[in-house]
Amino acid sequence: MRTTEVLVIGAGPYGLSISTHLRERGIDHLIVGRPMDTWRAHMPAGMYLKSEPYGSDMSCPQDGYDLEGYGRSERIDGIGRGIPLPLDRFLDYCDWYMKQLVPDVSDVTVTDIQAVNSGFHVAFADAQPVAARRVVIATGVLPYRFIPAELSGLPSDLLSHTSDYHHFEGFRGRQVAVVGAGSSALETAALLHETGAEVQLIVRCPDSPVWGTRALPLNAITRLRDNKLCEGWKCPFWNSPAGFRRLPATVRAEKARTVLGPLGAWWLKDRVEGVVEIVGKTHVRGVESAGTGVRLTLDGPTRSSLEVDHVIAGTGFRVDLSRLAYLPEELQTRIATYAGYPVLSRAAESTVPGLYFVGAPAAFGLGPSMRFIAGTHNVATQLVRSVSQRAKANTGDLVSPASSSAA
């Protein structure tokens, strides 16, 4: 069995950026997962990132590996403040980043994590097991996709989630209801319409979706408010894990999920409003099969029902560690949680020593930036510093779960 100091599970922006920081400190580690799989297979072709390019840089301990550095290196124009970043361009940046900094990702699937003395034993579906002193879980949001109860009774041929699609050609000429007012729902509605579907967007917003604003030109004032997460007077606080951690737990649980959402990107507004039919101020009360399609029961000022061929839930994600099948019950009971989120230290370590969570599950512990790529800058250095300090103190050997129990 191979032994390593750190096993990073997940090869998205968080896993990749943490790997670069581990490598810079010379810490032995493995990173496993399908590189950028959520972005490649579960986001629609033709989309643009909601965040500004400056908020889409992955953390790196060396200068020159942000999008600006990528543009210079590859002689690419059109990457800059106020210019929407296409998904294909972002993925090309990620490939360039990996080639330069993280060339050794193992595309294998974790099936089980067992805590043992001095660390963990991790099993895989398609590789030999690994013994690791520390484990970083950076597996993204897909395990936490959320379907509201009022929609959940439909079969999969009538109901899907926005994360299910990379292309929408199959909906050409069909009637589709998109439920939600966040970025994924809004962009899905726009892309469906542009593909040739007849779309109704059902939102609970008072009048219409909430739209972001274009990045302001840099000046003395905007520089004071500037950070990787967003712009505005509140943004430096939401981008500060130290400040966020001082809020009451109930407030943190709410803000972890709601800050900067649901919100449509500024560049998307003209592709939705006045183009896609918006059924506003409306709640879905229930759904049922109707012939080959779906009948939705609505509570709103203009419609009481709607019949369509298919419903797509743009209802986001809700963190719930019980959905991680590779965490056995014995280990889950040792992870303190609040509102589904793991309780974490500033370095993203859970109440199980040596087990770390980053990305969306860390939003309660470190703030809403963890839902975005910007959060890589708020966790990678602190996490790797914690790992480095522990690595210097390692003394015991890793033992099997059976041996640990017998002891």
Backbone hydrogen bonds in HBPLUS format (Angstrom, degrees):
<---DONOR---> <-ACCEPTOR-->    atom                        ^
c    i                          cat <-CA-CA->   ^        H-A-AA   ^      H-
h    n   atom  resd res      DA  || num        DHA   H-A  angle D-A-AA Bond
n    s   type  num  typ     dist DA aas  dist angle  dist       angle   num
A0131-ALA N   A0002-ARG O   2.81 MM 129  6.14 169.7  1.82 162.7 166.3     1
A0004-THR N   A0131-ALA O   2.81 MM 127  6.32 151.9  1.89 159.0 168.5     2
A0133-ARG N   A0004-THR O   3.22 MM 129  6.83 145.5  2.35 148.3 158.1     3
A0134-ARG N   A0005-GLU O   2.93 MM 129  6.19 135.8  2.13 142.6 156.4     4
A0006-VAL N   A0028-ASP O   3.29 MM  22  6.63 140.2  2.46 137.5 148.5     5
A0030-LEU N   A0006-VAL O   2.94 MM  24  6.46 149.3  2.04 154.8 164.5     6
A0007-LEU N   A0134-ARG O   2.93 MM 127  6.31 154.1  2.00 147.6 154.8     7
A0136-VAL N   A0007-LEU O   2.88 MM 129  6.24 163.6  1.91 157.9 161.2     8
A0008-VAL N   A0030-LEU O   2.76 MM  22  6.07 172.2  1.77 163.3 165.9     9
A0032-VAL N   A0008-VAL O   2.92 MM  24  6.31 161.7  1.96 172.0 178.0    10
A0009-ILE N   A0136-VAL O   2.80 MM 127  6.01 174.4  1.80 173.7 175.0    11
A0138-ALA N   A0009-ILE O   2.71 MM 129  5.58 158.4  1.76 159.0 163.2    12
A0010-GLY N   A0032-VAL O   2.77 MM  22  5.81 163.6  1.80 163.1 166.7    13
A0036-MET N   A0011-ALA O   2.96 MM  25  5.90 163.4  1.99 125.5 130.8    14
A0016-LEU N   A0012-GLY O   2.93 MM   4  5.98 171.5  1.94 167.7 170.5    15
A0017-SER N   A0013-PRO O   3.01 MM   4  5.98 162.0  2.05 140.9 146.4    16
A0018-ILE N   A0014-TYR O   3.00 MM   4  6.11 164.4  2.03 152.8 157.2    17
A0019-SER N   A0015-GLY O   3.01 MM   4  6.15 152.1  2.09 143.0 150.8    18
A0020-THR N   A0016-LEU O   3.14 MM   4  6.51 149.9  2.23 146.9 154.0    19
A0021-HIS N   A0017-SER O   3.25 MM   4  6.60 152.3  2.33 145.9 152.7    20
A0022-LEU N   A0018-ILE O   2.93 MM   4  6.22 156.4  1.98 153.1 160.0    21
A0023-ARG N   A0019-SER O   2.88 MM   4  6.04 162.0  1.91 151.3 156.3    22
A0024-GLU N   A0020-THR O   2.98 MM   4  6.12 152.2  2.06 140.2 147.6    23
A0025-ARG N   A0021-HIS O   3.25 MM   4  6.46 142.6  2.40 138.9 147.1    24
A0025-ARG N   A0022-LEU O   3.21 MM   3  5.29 127.9  2.50  96.3 109.2    25
A0027-ILE N   A0022-LEU O   2.97 MM   5  5.23 166.0  1.99 153.2 149.7    26
A0026-GLY N   A0023-ARG O   2.99 MM   3  4.92 153.9  2.06 100.6 108.9    27
A0106-SER N   A0031-ILE O   3.01 MM  75  6.38 168.8  2.02 153.7 156.3    28
A0033-GLY N   A0106-SER O   2.82 MM  73  6.16 150.6  1.90 152.1 154.1    29
A0037-ASP N   A0034-ARG O   3.18 MM   3  5.48 144.6  2.31 145.2 135.3    30
A0040-ARG N   A0036-MET O   2.90 MM   4  6.09 151.4  1.98 153.2 162.7    31
A0041-ALA N   A0037-ASP O   2.86 MM   4  5.70 172.7  1.87 156.1 158.1    32
A0042-HIS N   A0038-THR O   3.07 MM   4  5.07 141.6  2.23 123.9 132.5    33
A0047-MET N   A0044-PRO O   3.18 MM   3  5.78 149.3  2.28 139.3 137.6    34
A0045-ALA N   A0166-HIS O   2.74 MM 121  5.57 172.6  1.75 147.7 145.0    35
A0087-LEU N   A0047-MET O   2.98 MM  40  5.73 159.9  2.02 153.8 147.6    36
A0049-LEU N   A0085-LEU O   2.84 MM  36  5.58 164.1  1.86 162.9 162.9    37
A0055-GLY N   A0052-GLU O   2.78 MM   3  5.26 145.7  1.89 116.2 127.2    38
A0056-SER N   A0053-PRO O   3.02 MM   3  5.04 165.2  2.05 109.5 112.6    39
A0070-TYR N   A0066-ASP O   2.90 MM   4  6.22 154.6  1.97 151.5 159.4    40
A0071-GLY N   A0067-LEU O   2.86 MM   4  6.08 159.9  1.90 148.6 153.4    41
A0072-ARG N   A0068-GLU O   3.01 MM   4  6.32 157.5  2.06 148.0 153.7    42
A0073-SER N   A0069-GLY O   2.89 MM   4  6.06 167.0  1.91 150.5 154.4    43
A0074-GLU N   A0070-TYR O   2.89 MM   4  6.01 162.5  1.92 155.9 159.9    44
A0075-ARG N   A0071-GLY O   2.81 MM   4  5.47 107.5  2.35 134.2 149.0    45
A0076-ILE N   A0071-GLY O   2.85 MM   5  4.64 158.6  1.89 133.0 140.0    46
A0075-ARG N   A0072-ARG O   3.31 MM   3  4.99 154.0  2.38  94.9 102.5    47
A0083-ILE N   A0080-GLY O   3.09 MM   3  5.60 152.3  2.17 140.5 138.1    48
A0090-PHE N   A0086-PRO O   3.03 MM   4  6.36 158.9  2.07 152.9 159.2    49
A0091-LEU N   A0087-LEU O   2.89 MM   4  6.15 163.2  1.92 159.4 163.4    50
A0092-ASP N   A0088-ASP O   3.00 MM   4  6.18 146.0  2.12 139.9 149.2    51
A0093-TYR N   A0089-ARG O   2.97 MM   4  6.28 151.4  2.05 145.8 153.4    52
A0094-CYS N   A0090-PHE O   2.93 MM   4  6.31 153.6  2.00 148.5 156.0    53
A0095-ASP N   A0091-LEU O   2.92 MM   4  6.18 154.1  1.98 145.1 151.6    54
A0096-TRP N   A0092-ASP O   2.97 MM   4  6.21 159.2  2.02 147.5 153.1    55
A0097-TYR N   A0093-TYR O   2.84 MM   4  6.10 158.4  1.89 151.7 158.0    56
A0098-MET N   A0094-CYS O   2.88 MM   4  6.10 162.4  1.91 150.9 155.0    57
A0099-LYS N   A0095-ASP O   2.91 MM   4  6.09 162.6  1.95 150.1 155.2    58
A0100-GLN N   A0096-TRP O   3.05 MM   4  6.24 153.5  2.13 147.1 153.6    59
A0101-LEU N   A0097-TYR O   2.88 MM   4  5.90 156.1  1.94 150.6 157.9    60
A0102-VAL N   A0098-MET O   2.78 MM   4  4.43 136.1  1.97 113.5 127.5    61
A0108-VAL N   A0106-SER O   2.95 MM   2  5.73 125.9  2.25 109.9  93.9    62
A0125-ALA N   A0109-THR O   2.85 MM  16  5.59 155.5  1.91 157.2 165.6    63
A0111-THR N   A0123-ALA O   2.90 MM  12  5.58 171.0  1.91 134.7 136.6    64
A0123-ALA N   A0112-ASP O   2.84 MM  11  5.08 161.8  1.87 147.6 153.9    65
A0113-ILE N   A0326-TYR O   2.95 MM 213  6.00 130.7  2.20 168.7 162.5    66
A0114-GLN N   A0121-HIS O   2.82 MM   7  5.14 171.3  1.83 158.9 161.8    67
A0121-HIS N   A0114-GLN O   2.78 MM   7  5.14 159.0  1.83 151.7 158.9    68
A0116-VAL N   A0119-GLY O   2.83 MM   3  5.32 178.7  1.83 137.2 137.7    69
A0119-GLY N   A0116-VAL O   3.09 MM   3  5.32 163.8  2.12 129.6 126.6    70
A0120-PHE N   A0132-ALA O   2.72 MM  12  5.29 152.8  1.79 157.9 167.6    71
A0132-ALA N   A0120-PHE O   2.86 MM  12  5.29 160.4  1.90 150.5 157.1    72
A0122-VAL N   A0130-VAL O   2.81 MM   8  5.28 168.3  1.83 162.1 166.2    73
A0130-VAL N   A0122-VAL O   2.93 MM   8  5.28 157.0  1.98 148.3 155.6    74
A0135-VAL N   A0354-GLY O   2.91 MM 219  6.29 162.1  1.95 164.2 167.9    75
A0356-TYR N   A0135-VAL O   2.87 MM 221  6.19 170.0  1.88 163.9 167.3    76
A0137-ILE N   A0356-TYR O   2.84 MM 219  6.05 175.0  1.84 147.1 148.2    77
A0358-VAL N   A0137-ILE O   3.14 MM 221  6.40 160.4  2.18 163.7 159.8    78
A0144-TYR N   A0141-VAL O   2.77 MM   3  5.46 156.0  1.83 128.8 137.0    79
A0145-ARG N   A0142-LEU O   3.40 MM   3  5.62 160.0  2.44 120.6 116.8    80
A0318-ARG N   A0144-TYR O   2.86 MM 174  5.32 154.5  1.92 154.1 152.8    81
A0146-PHE N   A0316-GLY O   2.94 MM 170  5.72 164.6  1.96 147.6 142.6    82
A0151-LEU N   A0148-PRO O   2.99 MM   3  5.58 159.5  2.03 117.0 123.7    83
A0152-SER N   A0148-PRO O   3.15 MM   4  6.20 134.0  2.37 146.1 159.1    84
A0152-SER N   A0149-ALA O   3.26 MM   3  5.06 134.4  2.48  93.8 106.0    85
A0154-LEU N   A0151-LEU O   3.40 MM   3  6.45 172.4  2.40 134.0 133.9    86
A0158-LEU N   A0155-PRO O   2.99 MM   3  5.63 160.2  2.03 118.6 125.1    87
A0159-LEU N   A0155-PRO O   3.05 MM   4  6.18 135.0  2.26 146.6 159.5    88
A0311-VAL N   A0158-LEU O   2.89 MM 153  6.16 160.8  1.92 154.0 160.1    89
A0160-SER N   A0311-VAL O   3.04 MM 151  6.53 148.0  2.14 154.1 163.9    90
A0313-ALA N   A0160-SER O   2.80 MM 153  6.18 169.1  1.81 153.5 153.4    91
A0164-ASP N   A0161-HIS O   2.88 MM   3  5.51 166.0  1.90 126.3 129.0    92
A0162-THR N   A0313-ALA O   3.13 MM 151  6.10 151.9  2.21 148.4 142.6    93
A0171-PHE N   A0168-PHE O   2.98 MM   3  5.73 169.2  1.99 126.5 130.1    94
A0172-ARG N   A0169-GLU O   3.12 MM   3  5.56 170.3  2.13 120.2 121.5    95
A0174-ARG N   A0171-PHE O   2.99 MM   3  5.30 161.4  2.03 138.3 135.9    96
A0173-GLY N   A0196-GLY O   2.88 MM  23  5.73 165.4  1.90 118.7 123.3    97
A0198-GLU N   A0174-ARG O   2.87 MM  24  6.01 168.8  1.88 151.3 155.1    98
A0309-ASP N   A0175-GLN O   2.86 MM 134  5.16 144.8  1.98 125.1 136.4    99
A0310-HIS N   A0175-GLN O   3.27 MM 135  6.73 137.5  2.47 151.0 161.4   100
A0176-VAL N   A0198-GLU O   2.86 MM  22  6.16 164.0  1.88 163.1 166.6   101
A0200-GLN N   A0176-VAL O   3.01 MM  24  6.44 154.0  2.08 154.8 160.3   102
A0177-ALA N   A0310-HIS O   3.00 MM 133  6.46 162.0  2.03 158.3 162.5   103
A0312-ILE N   A0177-ALA O   2.86 MM 135  6.26 163.8  1.89 161.8 166.5   104
A0178-VAL N   A0200-GLN O   2.89 MM  22  6.26 160.6  1.93 155.8 162.2   105
A0202-ILE N   A0178-VAL O   2.84 MM  24  6.13 164.1  1.86 161.3 166.9   106
A0179-VAL N   A0312-ILE O   3.00 MM 133  6.39 160.5  2.04 158.5 164.1   107
A0314-GLY N   A0179-VAL O   2.72 MM 135  5.45 151.1  1.80 148.0 156.4   108
A0180-GLY N   A0202-ILE O   3.02 MM  22  6.22 168.5  2.04 162.0 165.1   109
A0186-LEU N   A0182-GLY O   2.97 MM   4  6.15 169.0  1.98 161.4 164.6   110
A0187-GLU N   A0183-SER O   2.95 MM   4  6.03 166.1  1.97 152.0 156.0   111
A0188-THR N   A0184-SER O   2.94 MM   4  5.90 152.2  2.01 139.9 148.4   112
A0189-ALA N   A0185-ALA O   2.96 MM   4  6.16 158.2  2.01 147.0 152.6   113
A0190-ALA N   A0186-LEU O   3.05 MM   4  6.33 158.3  2.10 145.3 151.0   114
A0191-LEU N   A0187-GLU O   2.91 MM   4  6.09 167.3  1.93 152.9 156.0   115
A0192-LEU N   A0188-THR O   2.86 MM   4  5.98 159.5  1.91 151.9 157.8   116
A0193-HIS N   A0189-ALA O   3.04 MM   4  6.20 165.2  2.06 147.7 151.6   117
A0194-GLU N   A0190-ALA O   2.96 MM   4  6.20 159.2  2.01 148.6 154.7   118
A0195-THR N   A0191-LEU O   2.90 MM   4  6.04 125.7  2.20 137.2 151.2   119
A0195-THR N   A0192-LEU O   3.06 MM   3  5.02 134.7  2.28  94.6 107.8   120
A0196-GLY N   A0192-LEU O   3.11 MM   4  6.43 125.0  2.43 140.7 154.6   121
A0197-ALA N   A0192-LEU O   2.97 MM   5  5.37 168.1  1.99 146.2 143.5   122
A0196-GLY N   A0193-HIS O   3.07 MM   3  5.22 142.1  2.22  99.4 110.4   123
A0201-LEU N   A0277-GLU O   2.84 MM  76  6.15 172.1  1.84 166.4 169.0   124
A0279-VAL N   A0201-LEU O   2.73 MM  78  5.85 164.1  1.75 152.6 158.4   125
A0203-VAL N   A0279-VAL O   3.12 MM  76  6.27 163.7  2.15 143.7 147.9   126
A0282-THR N   A0203-VAL O   3.01 MM  79  5.88 171.8  2.02 147.5 144.9   127
A0281-LYS N   A0205-CYS O   3.14 MM  76  5.41 140.6  2.30 158.8 164.3   128
A0264-GLY N   A0210-VAL O   2.82 MM  54  6.11 173.9  1.82 159.1 161.2   129
A0212-GLY N   A0264-GLY O   2.67 MM  52  5.90 160.7  1.71 174.8 175.3   130
A0223-ARG N   A0219-ASN O   2.94 MM   4  5.99 153.3  2.01 155.9 163.3   131
A0224-LEU N   A0221-ILE O   3.04 MM   3  5.30 127.4  2.33 102.2 115.5   132
A0225-ARG N   A0222-THR O   3.14 MM   3  5.13 127.5  2.42  94.6 108.0   133
A0226-ASP N   A0222-THR O   2.86 MM   4  5.78 113.6  2.31 139.2 157.0   134
A0226-ASP N   A0223-ARG O   3.30 MM   3  4.81 147.8  2.42  90.2  99.4   135
A0235-CYS N   A0232-GLY O   3.18 MM   3  5.40 142.5  2.32 103.8 114.3   136
A0237-PHE N   A0234-LYS O   3.06 MM   3  5.59 127.4  2.35 111.7 124.6   137
A0238-TRP N   A0234-LYS O   3.16 MM   4  6.52 164.3  2.19 156.1 160.5   138
A0239-ASN N   A0235-CYS O   2.89 MM   4  5.99 136.5  2.09 150.1 162.4   139
A0240-SER N   A0237-PHE O   2.93 MM   3  5.05 160.8  1.97 114.3 116.0   140
A0244-PHE N   A0240-SER O   2.95 MM   4  6.11 170.3  1.96 162.1 165.3   141
A0245-ARG N   A0241-PRO O   2.97 MM   4  5.98 154.0  2.04 147.9 153.2   142
A0246-ARG N   A0243-GLY O   3.12 MM   3  5.54 157.0  2.17 110.5 117.7   143
A0247-LEU N   A0244-PHE O   3.09 MM   3  5.68 166.8  2.11 118.7 122.9   144
A0251-VAL N   A0248-PRO O   3.09 MM   3  5.38 120.5  2.47 104.2 118.3   145
A0252-ARG N   A0248-PRO O   2.96 MM   4  6.27 162.1  2.00 157.6 163.4   146
A0253-ALA N   A0249-ALA O   2.95 MM   4  6.14 159.5  1.99 152.9 157.5   147
A0254-GLU N   A0250-THR O   3.28 MM   4  6.49 153.5  2.36 138.6 144.7   148
A0255-LYS N   A0251-VAL O   2.86 MM   4  6.05 176.8  1.86 162.2 163.1   149
A0256-ALA N   A0252-ARG O   2.80 MM   4  5.69 149.8  1.89 146.3 154.0   150
A0257-ARG N   A0254-GLU O   3.16 MM   3  5.60 139.4  2.33 106.1 116.1   151
A0258-THR N   A0254-GLU O   3.06 MM   4  6.20 146.1  2.18 146.1 156.6   152
A0259-VAL N   A0255-LYS O   3.21 MM   4  5.30 168.9  2.22 131.8 133.7   153
A0261-GLY N   A0258-THR O   3.08 MM   3  5.29 131.3  2.33 144.9 134.0   154
A0268-LEU N   A0265-ALA O   3.02 MM   3  5.47 158.6  2.07 114.5 121.4   155
A0271-ARG N   A0268-LEU O   2.94 MM   3  5.40 146.5  2.05 114.1 124.7   156
A0272-VAL N   A0269-LYS O   3.05 MM   3  5.37 163.0  2.08 112.2 117.5   157
A0273-GLU N   A0269-LYS O   2.98 MM   4  5.92 145.2  2.11 159.8 169.6   158
A0275-VAL N   A0272-VAL O   3.00 MM   3  5.14 158.5  2.04 124.8 126.9   159
A0276-VAL N   A0272-VAL O   2.82 MM   4  5.16 173.3  1.82 148.6 150.4   160
A0283-HIS N   A0299-ASP O   2.97 MM  16  5.10 160.0  2.01 132.4 136.5   161
A0299-ASP N   A0283-HIS O   2.84 MM  16  5.10 152.4  1.91 152.4 158.4   162
A0285-ARG N   A0297-THR O   2.76 MM  12  5.42 160.9  1.80 154.3 158.9   163
A0297-THR N   A0286-GLY O   2.83 MM  11  5.12 171.4  1.84 146.3 149.3   164
A0288-GLU N   A0295-ARG O   3.04 MM   7  5.45 140.7  2.20 143.7 155.3   165
A0295-ARG N   A0288-GLU O   2.86 MM   7  5.45 168.9  1.87 166.8 170.6   166
A0290-ALA N   A0293-GLY O   2.95 MM   3  5.19 167.5  1.97 121.5 122.9   167
A0293-GLY N   A0290-ALA O   2.97 MM   3  5.19 158.2  2.02 129.8 129.1   168
A0294-VAL N   A0308-VAL O   2.81 MM  14  5.42 164.8  1.83 159.5 161.9   169
A0308-VAL N   A0294-VAL O   2.96 MM  14  5.42 155.0  2.03 151.5 159.4   170
A0296-LEU N   A0306-LEU O   2.74 MM  10  5.14 170.1  1.75 158.5 161.3   171
A0306-LEU N   A0296-LEU O   2.97 MM  10  5.14 136.2  2.16 140.2 148.8   172
A0298-LEU N   A0304-SER O   2.83 MM   6  4.59 168.7  1.84 116.6 119.5   173
A0323-ARG N   A0320-ASP O   2.97 MM   3  5.94 170.3  1.98 130.3 133.4   174
A0324-LEU N   A0321-LEU O   3.01 MM   3  5.56 169.2  2.02 119.7 123.1   175
A0327-LEU N   A0324-LEU O   3.00 MM   3  5.74 168.0  2.01 124.5 127.9   176
A0331-LEU N   A0328-PRO O   3.02 MM   3  5.46 123.7  2.35 108.1 121.4   177
A0332-GLN N   A0328-PRO O   2.93 MM   4  6.22 162.7  1.96 156.9 162.7   178
A0333-THR N   A0329-GLU O   2.96 MM   4  6.12 156.3  2.01 156.7 160.4   179
A0334-ARG N   A0331-LEU O   3.05 MM   3  5.38 148.2  2.15 107.2 116.8   180
A0335-ILE N   A0332-GLN O   3.06 MM   3  5.26 156.8  2.12 107.7 115.0   181
A0343-VAL N   A0336-ALA O   2.84 MM   7  5.56 164.1  1.86 145.8 143.0   182
A0338-TYR N   A0341-TYR O   2.75 MM   3  5.23 148.6  1.84 147.1 158.0   183
A0341-TYR N   A0338-TYR O   2.95 MM   3  5.23 154.2  2.02 123.5 121.6   184
A0345-SER N   A0349-GLU O   2.88 MM   4  5.19 146.0  1.99 135.6 146.2   185
A0348-ALA N   A0345-SER O   2.88 MM   3  5.06 159.8  1.92 114.8 116.7   186
A0357-PHE N   A0348-ALA O   3.05 MM   9  5.75 152.8  2.12 160.0 166.1   187
A0350-SER N   A0355-LEU O   2.81 MM   5  5.74 176.3  1.81 165.3 166.5   188
A0355-LEU N   A0352-VAL O   3.01 MM   3  5.66 156.5  2.07 151.5 150.2   189
A0362-ALA N   A0359-GLY O   2.84 MM   3  5.59 154.5  1.91 127.7 135.7   190
A0363-ALA N   A0360-ALA O   3.04 MM   3  5.37 167.8  2.06 121.2 122.3   191
A0366-LEU N   A0362-ALA O   2.81 MM   4  5.84 157.0  1.87 161.7 168.5   192
A0367-GLY N   A0363-ALA O   2.83 MM   4  4.54 138.6  2.01 119.8 125.9   193
A0370-MET N   A0367-GLY O   3.13 MM   3  6.16 170.3  2.14 129.0 131.6   194
A0371-ARG N   A0368-PRO O   3.05 MM   3  5.72 169.4  2.06 120.3 123.7   195
A0372-PHE N   A0369-SER O   2.95 MM   3  5.40 162.6  1.98 117.6 122.3   196
A0375-GLY N   A0372-PHE O   3.03 MM   3  5.69 152.1  2.11 115.3 122.1   197
A0376-THR N   A0373-ILE O   2.96 MM   3  5.78 165.2  1.98 125.4 129.4   198
A0377-HIS N   A0374-ALA O   3.13 MM   3  5.96 155.0  2.19 122.4 127.2   199
A0378-ASN N   A0375-GLY O   2.88 MM   3  5.06 149.6  1.97 105.9 115.9   200
A0380-ALA N   A0376-THR O   3.28 MM   4  5.83 165.7  2.30 142.5 146.6   201
A0383-LEU N   A0379-VAL O   2.89 MM   4  5.91 167.6  1.91 164.1 167.9   202
A0384-VAL N   A0380-ALA O   3.02 MM   4  6.09 170.4  2.03 152.8 155.8   203
A0385-ARG N   A0381-THR O   2.95 MM   4  6.06 148.3  2.05 144.2 153.4   204
A0386-SER N   A0382-GLN O   3.05 MM   4  6.27 156.1  2.11 145.1 150.8   205
A0387-VAL N   A0383-LEU O   2.94 MM   4  6.30 160.3  1.98 152.7 158.1   206
A0388-SER N   A0384-VAL O   2.86 MM   4  5.97 157.8  1.91 145.0 151.2   207
A0389-GLN N   A0385-ARG O   3.00 MM   4  6.24 158.6  2.05 149.2 154.1   208
A0390-ARG N   A0386-SER O   3.08 MM   4  6.34 156.7  2.14 148.6 154.9   209
A0391-ALA N   A0387-VAL O   2.82 MM   4  6.01 152.6  1.89 149.7 158.1   210
A0392-LYS N   A0388-SER O   3.25 MM   4  6.50 149.3  2.35 146.7 152.1   211
A0393-ALA N   A0390-ARG O   2.95 MM   3  5.22 139.8  2.11 104.2 116.2   212
A0394-ASN N   A0391-ALA O   3.31 MM   3  5.31 166.4  2.33 103.5 107.5   213
A0404-SER N   A0400-SER O   2.93 MM   4  6.20 156.1  1.99 153.2 160.4   214
A0405-SER N   A0401-PRO O   2.98 MM   4  6.23 154.1  2.05 148.1 154.1   215
A0406-ALA N   A0402-ALA O   2.98 MM   4  6.23 158.0  2.03 149.1 155.4   216
A0407-ALA N   A0403-SER O   3.00 MM   4  6.18 147.4  2.11 144.3 152.7   217
